[in-house]
Amino acid sequence: MEQLCRIYWYPIYAFIRRTRGYRYHDAQDLTQAFFVHLLTHETLTRARHERGRFRNFLLAVLGKVLANAKDAREALKRGGAGRSSPWTR
């Protein structure tokens, strides 16, 4: 895993920065979130040689991580971090 992180950290970071337009710190955080996802969800066990290139697999996983981050960010904008209270008359 250490070698994978060494090889792919900068390309993943650069992809997030250049193609998705995230700022420096946000791109770093998302890159770290990507590798945390790989570790915590045992994502690499689902990679199969017969299903295609490893880079395409990583890009698909990255797309999911970025979509999840966007959903979480938008939920916070809509008040997702606050507690809801019942409507009363």
N, CA, C and O atoms as a GROMACS GRO file, in nm:
protein
  356
    1MET      N    1   0.082  -0.119   0.000
    1MET     CA    2   0.000   0.000   0.000
    1MET      C    3   0.086   0.125   0.000
    1MET      O    4   0.053   0.225  -0.063
    2GLU      N    5   0.198   0.118   0.072
    2GLU     CA    6   0.288   0.234   0.075
    2GLU      C    7   0.338   0.267  -0.066
    2GLU      O    8   0.342   0.384  -0.104
    3GLN      N    9   0.375   0.167  -0.142
    3GLN     CA   10   0.423   0.190  -0.278
    3GLN      C   11   0.312   0.247  -0.366
    3GLN      O   12   0.336   0.336  -0.447
    4LEU      N   13   0.191   0.196  -0.350
    4LEU     CA   14   0.077   0.247  -0.425
    4LEU      C   15   0.056   0.396  -0.396
    4LEU      O   16   0.035   0.476  -0.487
    5CYS      N   17   0.062   0.432  -0.268
    5CYS     CA   18   0.046   0.573  -0.231
    5CYS      C   19   0.157   0.659  -0.289
    5CYS      O   20   0.132   0.770  -0.336
    6ARG      N   21   0.278   0.608  -0.285
    6ARG     CA   22   0.390   0.683  -0.340
    6ARG      C   23   0.375   0.707  -0.490
    6ARG      O   24   0.401   0.816  -0.540
    7ILE      N   25   0.332   0.605  -0.560
    7ILE     CA   26   0.320   0.613  -0.705
    7ILE      C   27   0.202   0.700  -0.747
    7ILE      O   28   0.213   0.780  -0.840
    8TYR      N   29   0.089   0.685  -0.680
    8TYR     CA   30  -0.035   0.745  -0.727
    8TYR      C   31  -0.078   0.872  -0.654
    8TYR      O   32  -0.173   0.937  -0.697
    9TRP      N   33  -0.011   0.911  -0.545
    9TRP     CA   34  -0.057   1.028  -0.471
    9TRP      C   35  -0.058   1.151  -0.559
    9TRP      O   36  -0.161   1.218  -0.571
   10TYR      N   37   0.053   1.184  -0.622
   10TYR     CA   38   0.057   1.306  -0.701
   10TYR      C   39  -0.035   1.300  -0.823
   10TYR      O   40  -0.104   1.398  -0.849
   11PRO      N   41  -0.040   1.191  -0.899
   11PRO     CA   42  -0.134   1.188  -1.012
   11PRO      C   43  -0.280   1.206  -0.969
   11PRO      O   44  -0.356   1.273  -1.038
   12ILE      N   45  -0.319   1.146  -0.857
   12ILE     CA   46  -0.456   1.163  -0.808
   12ILE      C   47  -0.478   1.309  -0.768
   12ILE      O   48  -0.578   1.369  -0.805
   13TYR      N   49  -0.384   1.364  -0.695
   13TYR     CA   50  -0.391   1.504  -0.653
   13TYR      C   51  -0.401   1.596  -0.775
   13TYR      O   52  -0.485   1.686  -0.780
   14ALA      N   53  -0.315   1.575  -0.872
   14ALA     CA   54  -0.314   1.660  -0.992
   14ALA      C   55  -0.444   1.648  -1.070
   14ALA      O   56  -0.494   1.747  -1.123
   15PHE      N   57  -0.500   1.528  -1.077
   15PHE     CA   58  -0.627   1.509  -1.145
   15PHE      C   59  -0.737   1.589  -1.076
   15PHE      O   60  -0.816   1.657  -1.142
   16ILE      N   61  -0.742   1.582  -0.944
   16ILE     CA   62  -0.843   1.656  -0.869
   16ILE      C   63  -0.825   1.805  -0.889
   16ILE      O   64  -0.922   1.879  -0.907
   17ARG      N   65  -0.703   1.848  -0.886
   17ARG     CA   66  -0.673   1.991  -0.897
   17ARG      C   67  -0.702   2.045  -1.038
   17ARG      O   68  -0.768   2.148  -1.052
   18ARG      N   69  -0.654   1.976  -1.138
   18ARG     CA   70  -0.662   2.028  -1.275
   18ARG      C   71  -0.797   2.003  -1.342
   18ARG      O   72  -0.852   2.093  -1.405
   19THR      N   73  -0.848   1.883  -1.329
   19THR     CA   74  -0.971   1.853  -1.403
   19THR      C   75  -1.097   1.888  -1.324
   19THR      O   76  -1.201   1.914  -1.384
   20ARG      N   77  -1.088   1.890  -1.194
   20ARG     CA   78  -1.205   1.922  -1.113
   20ARG      C   79  -1.203   2.063  -1.056
   20ARG      O   80  -1.303   2.113  -1.006
   21GLY      N   81  -1.086   2.129  -1.065
   21GLY     CA   82  -1.076   2.270  -1.026
   21GLY      C   83  -1.076   2.298  -0.877
   21GLY      O   84  -1.108   2.410  -0.836
   22TYR      N   85  -1.039   2.201  -0.796
   22TYR     CA   86  -1.034   2.225  -0.652
   22TYR      C   87  -0.909   2.304  -0.616
   22TYR      O   88  -0.808   2.298  -0.686
   23ARG      N   89  -0.918   2.379  -0.508
   23ARG     CA   90  -0.803   2.454  -0.458
   23ARG      C   91  -0.701   2.359  -0.396
   23ARG      O   92  -0.729   2.242  -0.372
   24TYR      N   93  -0.582   2.414  -0.371
   24TYR     CA   94  -0.468   2.338  -0.321
   24TYR      C   95  -0.504   2.251  -0.200
   24TYR      O   96  -0.487   2.129  -0.205
   25HIS      N   97  -0.553   2.313  -0.093
   25HIS     CA   98  -0.580   2.239   0.030
   25HIS      C   99  -0.698   2.142   0.014
   25HIS      O  100  -0.695   2.032   0.069
   26ASP      N  101  -0.799   2.183  -0.060
   26ASP     CA  102  -0.913   2.094  -0.082
   26ASP      C  103  -0.870   1.971  -0.161
   26ASP      O  104  -0.913   1.860  -0.132
   27ALA      N  105  -0.785   1.993  -0.262
   27ALA     CA  106  -0.736   1.880  -0.342
   27ALA      C  107  -0.652   1.785  -0.256
   27ALA      O  108  -0.660   1.664  -0.271
   28GLN      N  109  -0.572   1.840  -0.168
   28GLN     CA  110  -0.493   1.756  -0.078
   28GLN      C  111  -0.584   1.674   0.013
   28GLN      O  112  -0.564   1.554   0.031
   29ASP      N  113  -0.685   1.739   0.070
   29ASP     CA  114  -0.779   1.668   0.158
   29ASP      C  115  -0.853   1.559   0.084
   29ASP      O  116  -0.870   1.449   0.136
   30LEU      N  117  -0.896   1.587  -0.037
   30LEU     CA  118  -0.968   1.487  -0.116
   30LEU      C  119  -0.878   1.371  -0.157
   30LEU      O  120  -0.921   1.256  -0.162
   31THR      N  121  -0.752   1.402  -0.185
   31THR     CA  122  -0.656   1.295  -0.217
   31THR      C  123  -0.638   1.204  -0.097
   31THR      O  124  -0.637   1.081  -0.110
   32GLN      N  125  -0.623   1.265   0.020
   32GLN     CA  126  -0.610   1.184   0.142
   32GLN      C  127  -0.737   1.102   0.165
   32GLN      O  128  -0.729   0.986   0.204
   33ALA      N  129  -0.853   1.163   0.143
   33ALA     CA  130  -0.980   1.091   0.161
   33ALA      C  131  -0.988   0.972   0.067
   33ALA      O  132  -1.041   0.867   0.103
   34PHE      N  133  -0.936   0.988  -0.054
   34PHE     CA  134  -0.934   0.880  -0.151
   34PHE      C  135  -0.854   0.761  -0.098
   34PHE      O  136  -0.901   0.647  -0.103
   35PHE      N  137  -0.735   0.787  -0.046
   35PHE     CA  138  -0.652   0.678   0.005
   35PHE      C  139  -0.709   0.619   0.133
   35PHE      O  140  -0.696   0.499   0.156
   36VAL      N  141  -0.772   0.700   0.215
   36VAL     CA  142  -0.840   0.647   0.335
   36VAL      C  143  -0.951   0.554   0.291
   36VAL      O  144  -0.970   0.447   0.349
   37HIS      N  145  -1.025   0.593   0.188
   37HIS     CA  146  -1.132   0.508   0.135
   37HIS      C  147  -1.075   0.374   0.087
   37HIS      O  148  -1.132   0.268   0.114
   38LEU      N  149  -0.964   0.379   0.015
   38LEU     CA  150  -0.902   0.254  -0.032
   38LEU      C  151  -0.868   0.162   0.084
   38LEU      O  152  -0.887   0.040   0.076
   39LEU      N  153  -0.818   0.220   0.193
   39LEU     CA  154  -0.777   0.140   0.309
   39LEU      C  155  -0.895   0.090   0.392
   39LEU      O  156  -0.900  -0.028   0.428
   40THR      N  157  -0.988   0.177   0.420
   40THR     CA  158  -1.095   0.142   0.514
   40THR      C  159  -1.204   0.056   0.452
   40THR      O  160  -1.270  -0.021   0.522
   41HIS      N  161  -1.223   0.067   0.323
   41HIS     CA  162  -1.328  -0.011   0.258
   41HIS      C  163  -1.274  -0.132   0.183
   41HIS      O  164  -1.349  -0.201   0.113
   42GLU      N  165  -1.147  -0.158   0.196
   42GLU     CA  166  -1.082  -0.270   0.128
   42GLU      C  167  -1.117  -0.272  -0.021
   42GLU      O  168  -1.146  -0.376  -0.079
   43THR      N  169  -1.114  -0.154  -0.079
   43THR     CA  170  -1.154  -0.135  -0.218
   43THR      C  171  -1.064  -0.210  -0.315
   43THR      O  172  -1.111  -0.259  -0.418
   44LEU      N  173  -0.938  -0.220  -0.284
   44LEU     CA  174  -0.844  -0.283  -0.376
   44LEU      C  175  -0.873  -0.431  -0.397
   44LEU      O  176  -0.830  -0.489  -0.497
   45THR      N  177  -0.944  -0.492  -0.304
   45THR     CA  178  -0.976  -0.634  -0.320
   45THR      C  179  -1.076  -0.656  -0.434
   45THR      O  180  -1.091  -0.768  -0.483
   46ARG      N  181  -1.144  -0.549  -0.476
   46ARG     CA  182  -1.242  -0.561  -0.586
   46ARG      C  183  -1.180  -0.537  -0.723
   46ARG      O  184  -1.248  -0.553  -0.825
   47ALA      N  185  -1.054  -0.499  -0.728
   47ALA     CA  186  -0.986  -0.476  -0.857
   47ALA      C  187  -0.960  -0.611  -0.924
   47ALA      O  188  -0.908  -0.704  -0.862
   48ARG      N  189  -0.996  -0.620  -1.049
   48ARG     CA  190  -0.975  -0.743  -1.125
   48ARG      C  191  -0.906  -0.711  -1.257
   48ARG      O  192  -0.946  -0.620  -1.329
   49HIS      N  193  -0.803  -0.786  -1.287
   49HIS     CA  194  -0.727  -0.765  -1.410
   49HIS      C  195  -0.815  -0.780  -1.534
   49HIS      O  196  -0.802  -0.703  -1.629
   50GLU      N  197  -0.903  -0.876  -1.532
   50GLU     CA  198  -0.986  -0.901  -1.650
   50GLU      C  199  -1.092  -0.792  -1.672
   50GLU      O  200  -1.153  -0.786  -1.779
   51ARG      N  201  -1.115  -0.708  -1.573
   51ARG     CA  202  -1.215  -0.601  -1.587
   51ARG      C  203  -1.158  -0.474  -1.647
   51ARG      O  204  -1.233  -0.382  -1.678
   52GLY      N  205  -1.028  -0.466  -1.664
   52GLY     CA  206  -0.970  -0.347  -1.728
   52GLY      C  207  -0.847  -0.296  -1.656
   52GLY      O  208  -0.793  -0.360  -1.566
   53ARG      N  209  -0.805  -0.179  -1.699
   53ARG     CA  210  -0.683  -0.119  -1.646
   53ARG      C  211  -0.700  -0.072  -1.503
   53ARG      O  212  -0.807  -0.027  -1.463
   54PHE      N  213  -0.593  -0.083  -1.427
   54PHE     CA  214  -0.595  -0.045  -1.286
   54PHE      C  215  -0.620   0.105  -1.271
   54PHE      O  216  -0.690   0.147  -1.178
   55ARG      N  217  -0.564   0.184  -1.361
   55ARG     CA  218  -0.586   0.329  -1.354
   55ARG      C  219  -0.733   0.365  -1.371
   55ARG      O  220  -0.784   0.454  -1.304
   56ASN      N  221  -0.801   0.294  -1.460
   56ASN     CA  222  -0.944   0.320  -1.479
   56ASN      C  223  -1.022   0.282  -1.353
   56ASN      O  224  -1.118   0.350  -1.316
   57PHE      N  225  -0.981   0.175  -1.289
   57PHE     CA  226  -1.044   0.134  -1.163
   57PHE      C  227  -1.026   0.244  -1.058
   57PHE      O  228  -1.122   0.283  -0.991
   58LEU      N  229  -0.903   0.295  -1.045
   58LEU     CA  230  -0.877   0.401  -0.948
   58LEU      C  231  -0.956   0.527  -0.979
   58LEU      O  232  -1.007   0.592  -0.888
   59LEU      N  233  -0.969   0.561  -1.107
   59LEU     CA  234  -1.047   0.679  -1.144
   59LEU      C  235  -1.195   0.661  -1.112
   59LEU      O  236  -1.262   0.757  -1.072
   60ALA      N  237  -1.246   0.542  -1.128
   60ALA     CA  238  -1.385   0.516  -1.092
   60ALA      C  239  -1.406   0.531  -0.942
   60ALA      O  240  -1.505   0.589  -0.898
   61VAL      N  241  -1.313   0.478  -0.864
   61VAL     CA  242  -1.321   0.491  -0.718
   61VAL      C  243  -1.309   0.638  -0.680
   61VAL      O  244  -1.382   0.686  -0.593
   62LEU      N  245  -1.218   0.709  -0.742
   62LEU     CA  246  -1.201   0.852  -0.714
   62LEU      C  247  -1.329   0.928  -0.746
   62LEU      O  248  -1.369   1.017  -0.670
   63GLY      N  249  -1.394   0.894  -0.855
   63GLY     CA  250  -1.521   0.958  -0.889
   63GLY      C  251  -1.624   0.940  -0.779
   63GLY      O  252  -1.698   1.034  -0.747
   64LYS      N  253  -1.630   0.820  -0.720
   64LYS     CA  254  -1.724   0.795  -0.611
   64LYS      C  255  -1.687   0.876  -0.487
   64LYS      O  256  -1.774   0.932  -0.421
   65VAL      N  257  -1.559   0.882  -0.457
   65VAL     CA  258  -1.514   0.958  -0.340
   65VAL      C  259  -1.547   1.106  -0.358
   65VAL      O  260  -1.595   1.170  -0.265
   66LEU      N  261  -1.521   1.160  -0.477
   66LEU     CA  262  -1.551   1.301  -0.503
   66LEU      C  263  -1.701   1.328  -0.498
   66LEU      O  264  -1.744   1.431  -0.446
   67ALA      N  265  -1.781   1.236  -0.551
   67ALA     CA  266  -1.927   1.252  -0.546
   67ALA      C  267  -1.977   1.248  -0.402
   67ALA      O  268  -2.064   1.327  -0.364
   68ASN      N  269  -1.923   1.158  -0.321
   68ASN     CA  270  -1.962   1.152  -0.180
   68ASN      C  271  -1.924   1.278  -0.106
   68ASN      O  272  -2.000   1.327  -0.022
   69ALA      N  273  -1.806   1.332  -0.136
   69ALA     CA  274  -1.762   1.456  -0.071
   69ALA      C  275  -1.853   1.572  -0.112
   69ALA      O  276  -1.887   1.657  -0.029
   70LYS      N  277  -1.892   1.576  -0.237
   70LYS     CA  278  -1.981   1.681  -0.285
   70LYS      C  279  -2.117   1.670  -0.218
   70LYS      O  280  -2.174   1.770  -0.175
   71ASP      N  281  -2.170   1.549  -0.209
   71ASP     CA  282  -2.299   1.528  -0.143
   71ASP      C  283  -2.294   1.573   0.003
   71ASP      O  284  -2.386   1.637   0.052
   72ALA      N  285  -2.186   1.539   0.072
   72ALA     CA  286  -2.171   1.578   0.212
   72ALA      C  287  -2.162   1.730   0.225
   72ALA      O  288  -2.223   1.788   0.315
   73ARG      N  289  -2.087   1.793   0.137
   73ARG     CA  290  -2.073   1.938   0.140
   73ARG      C  291  -2.206   2.007   0.114
   73ARG      O  292  -2.240   2.105   0.180
   74GLU      N  293  -2.282   1.956   0.017
   74GLU     CA  294  -2.411   2.016  -0.015
   74GLU      C  295  -2.513   1.991   0.096
   74GLU      O  296  -2.600   2.076   0.120
   75ALA      N  297  -2.504   1.878   0.164
   75ALA     CA  298  -2.594   1.851   0.276
   75ALA      C  299  -2.569   1.951   0.388
   75ALA      O  300  -2.664   1.997   0.452
   76LEU      N  301  -2.443   1.985   0.411
   76LEU     CA  302  -2.412   2.085   0.513
   76LEU      C  303  -2.469   2.221   0.475
   76LEU      O  304  -2.517   2.295   0.561
   77LYS      N  305  -2.464   2.254   0.346
   77LYS     CA  306  -2.519   2.382   0.300
   77LYS      C  307  -2.670   2.387   0.322
   77LYS      O  308  -2.725   2.495   0.346
   78ARG      N  309  -2.736   2.274   0.313
   78ARG     CA  310  -2.881   2.269   0.331
   78ARG      C  311  -2.920   2.251   0.477
   78ARG      O  312  -3.037   2.229   0.508
   79GLY      N  313  -2.823   2.262   0.567
   79GLY     CA  314  -2.855   2.249   0.708
   79GLY      C  315  -2.841   2.109   0.762
   79GLY      O  316  -2.898   2.077   0.866
   80GLY      N  317  -2.766   2.025   0.694
   80GLY     CA  318  -2.750   1.887   0.736
   80GLY      C  319  -2.677   1.868   0.868
   80GLY      O  320  -2.688   1.763   0.930
   81ALA      N  321  -2.603   1.970   0.912
   81ALA     CA  322  -2.528   1.957   1.037
   81ALA      C  323  -2.613   1.995   1.158
   81ALA      O  324  -2.580   1.960   1.271
   82GLY      N  325  -2.723   2.065   1.134
   82GLY     CA  326  -2.807   2.109   1.246
   82GLY      C  327  -2.909   2.004   1.285
   82GLY      O  328  -2.935   1.909   1.211
   83ARG      N  329  -2.965   2.023   1.402
   83ARG     CA  330  -3.068   1.932   1.450
   83ARG      C  331  -3.202   1.981   1.398
   83ARG      O  332  -3.226   2.101   1.388
   84SER      N  333  -3.288   1.890   1.366
   84SER     CA  334  -3.420   1.929   1.320
   84SER      C  335  -3.515   1.932   1.439
   84SER      O  336  -3.499   1.859   1.536
   85SER      N  337  -3.612   2.018   1.430
   85SER     CA  338  -3.713   2.024   1.534
   85SER      C  339  -3.849   2.000   1.472
   85SER      O  340  -3.872   2.036   1.356
   86PRO      N  341  -3.938   1.940   1.547
   86PRO     CA  342  -4.071   1.910   1.491
   86PRO      C  343  -4.150   2.038   1.470
   86PRO      O  344  -4.132   2.137   1.540
   87TRP      N  345  -4.238   2.033   1.373
   87TRP     CA  346  -4.327   2.147   1.346
   87TRP      C  347  -4.440   2.142   1.446
   87TRP      O  348  -4.505   2.038   1.462
   88THR      N  349  -4.465   2.250   1.511
   88THR     CA  350  -4.574   2.255   1.607
   88THR      C  351  -4.659   2.378   1.580
   88THR      O  352  -4.612   2.475   1.522
   89ARG      N  353  -4.782   2.372   1.622
   89ARG     CA  354  -4.874   2.486   1.608
   89ARG      C  355  -4.898   2.548   1.740
   89ARG      O  356  -4.973   2.646   1.749
   0.00000   0.00000   0.00000
